[in-house]
């Protein structure tokens, strides 16, 4: 195995420039390396970092999984993943070859100490061969029930600490981080008995997306928005995370999770905290995460009464596709799903944030599968003008929309006069598109976050108290769901969810935005 070559000035085909800072030399260990997450996301993201010179000149990647595989087979699998899923603009045969040469593989059972001794020997071998300075990043891309086992074995093998007292050791833990408040606390205790908090990076890939990060730039880097970002000017906020896909091949996981655990507790509440947070003293991990946690702790706790009135759950039944006449299966007809499943595939909720900035401003959240569009967006709905000069025009309030995916960008609506003699107004929009402005496609959120971890920047990762605060908020909802039998299915595949979700806003005199 040889380290990736570094192109000197004047070399042919220089690597694409990147604003991402290169990381220290290190070894990245991917647990669950034979799985779908590694194949579709992690390996292509690491290749993208390498192709853009955002990895150090010296690095190595070790795949660890139960599946027997040679180094050569893992390298061939990685090249195949890169060609299928990496950014096409970075693909070069020479780069792929160099990247593959930096890959190794260790096969073993997660509960067997001898497998981790083998991993330790391989790490030491690569450190000596490529002068990687003992820096190590462990990525847990396994099923969540394996996390405690891996962490325990890393501890017993002496891999959780710096091998030389100078290098760093860090661990990235995928969601779901627990399945309720008690299990999240237990996992935090297990992790923090072995690693210090500063070593732990709890990842939510949504936070690596450019538009999510740009939300903070929009608010805190421009003088025109922050004065309007409060209850005096904002009527309400809508946050949508919609998928057109059904459960696909994830029934085994989804049957034990559902939309609340899979999306609300993590992605959607992360977006909520970023929208509602106070300006941090600095853009660093401590300041940003402190302000996010304050938001979660300010959200009015759910009671049985408020769950009945402010939370809607749904499960998709058979329905039409996206504009075609074919019939899509209902959730209970999906492979691996129980015929009487009560797992929710849709959740909508109304939140109240009890603080000075947001008192009286409702936050409406929704997420679901088999909806008409794949879209994740934040819509800030401003109050209407206090005096209607142009009567009879039916003017709605202005809206600022941050589109997280698939077409990352920002749009703000306002009213303008149509040409002609009559005073007729029409809503128009000013749009900012990442692709049009910067000439780039959708960037890999995983690449951004992995690079941040290697550089020791935890700003976009969750902290132990943040995870527990989010679970504390949704736990009463999960308990209520468990004790009350739903009437499922209650929305057709290809529609925007249950009728009750529309009524959630209609009783407040509002309507869901149609992306």
RAQUISUL-V880475 format. One record per backbone hydrogen bond with DSSP energy under -1.0 kcal/mol. NH is the residue of the N-H (numbers start at 1). CO is the residue of the C=O. Records with the same first field share a line. If there is no record, write none. Layout:
NH = CO ; CO
//
This chain:
11 = 8
23 = 54
27 = 135
28 = 60
29 = 137
30 = 62
31 = 139
32 = 64
33 = 64
35 = 32
39 = 35
40 = 36
41 = 37
42 = 37
43 = 38
45 = 41
46 = 42
47 = 43
48 = 44
49 = 45
50 = 46
51 = 47
52 = 48
53 = 50
54 = 49
60 = 26
61 = 102
62 = 28
63 = 104
64 = 30
65 = 106
74 = 70
75 = 71
76 = 72
77 = 73
78 = 74
79 = 75
80 = 76
81 = 77
82 = 78
83 = 79
84 = 80
85 = 81
86 = 82
90 = 87
91 = 88
96 = 92
97 = 93
98 = 94
99 = 95
100 = 96
101 = 97
102 = 99
103 = 100
104 = 61
106 = 63
108 = 65
112 = 109
115 = 112
117 = 113
118 = 114
119 = 115
120 = 116
121 = 117
122 = 118
123 = 119
124 = 120
125 = 121
126 = 122
127 = 123
128 = 124
129 = 125
130 = 126
131 = 127
135 = 132
136 = 168
137 = 27
138 = 170
139 = 29
140 = 172
141 = 31 ; 139
146 = 143
147 = 144
150 = 146
151 = 147
152 = 148
153 = 149
154 = 150
155 = 151
156 = 152
157 = 153
158 = 155
159 = 154
170 = 136
171 = 199
172 = 138
173 = 201
174 = 140
178 = 176
184 = 180
185 = 181
186 = 182
187 = 183
188 = 184
189 = 185
190 = 186
191 = 187
192 = 188
193 = 189
194 = 191
195 = 191
199 = 196
200 = 197
201 = 171
203 = 173
207 = 204
208 = 205
209 = 206
213 = 209
214 = 210
215 = 211
217 = 213
218 = 214
219 = 215
220 = 216
221 = 217
228 = 225
229 = 226
230 = 228
231 = 357
233 = 230
234 = 230
235 = 381
236 = 381
237 = 362
238 = 379
239 = 364
240 = 377
241 = 366
242 = 375
243 = 368
250 = 247
254 = 250
255 = 251
256 = 253
259 = 344
262 = 258
263 = 259
264 = 259
265 = 260
268 = 263
269 = 264
270 = 266
271 = 267
272 = 268
273 = 269
274 = 270
275 = 271
276 = 272
277 = 273
284 = 282
288 = 284
289 = 285
290 = 286
291 = 287
292 = 288
293 = 289
294 = 290
295 = 291
296 = 292
297 = 293
298 = 295
300 = 352
307 = 303
308 = 304
309 = 305
310 = 306
311 = 307
312 = 348
314 = 346
317 = 491
319 = 328
321 = 326
323 = 321
328 = 319
331 = 316
333 = 330
334 = 331
337 = 334
341 = 338
345 = 314
346 = 314
347 = 367
348 = 312
349 = 365
350 = 310
351 = 363
354 = 298
355 = 353
359 = 355
361 = 358
363 = 351
364 = 237
365 = 349
366 = 239
367 = 347
368 = 241
369 = 345
370 = 245
371 = 243
375 = 242
376 = 405
377 = 240
378 = 402
379 = 238
380 = 400
381 = 236
382 = 398
383 = 233
389 = 387
391 = 389
393 = 390
400 = 380
401 = 411
402 = 378
403 = 409
404 = 376
405 = 376
408 = 406
409 = 403
410 = 432
411 = 401
412 = 430
413 = 399
414 = 428
416 = 426
418 = 424
424 = 422
426 = 416
428 = 414
430 = 412
432 = 410
434 = 408
437 = 433
438 = 434
439 = 435
448 = 444
449 = 445
450 = 446
451 = 447
452 = 448
453 = 449
454 = 450
455 = 451
456 = 453
457 = 452
461 = 458
462 = 202
467 = 463
468 = 464
469 = 465
470 = 466
471 = 467
472 = 468
473 = 469
474 = 470
475 = 471
478 = 474
479 = 475
480 = 476
481 = 477
482 = 478
483 = 479
490 = 315
491 = 315
493 = 317
494 = 370
495 = 492
501 = 498
503 = 499
504 = 500
506 = 502
507 = 503
508 = 505
509 = 506
510 = 505
//
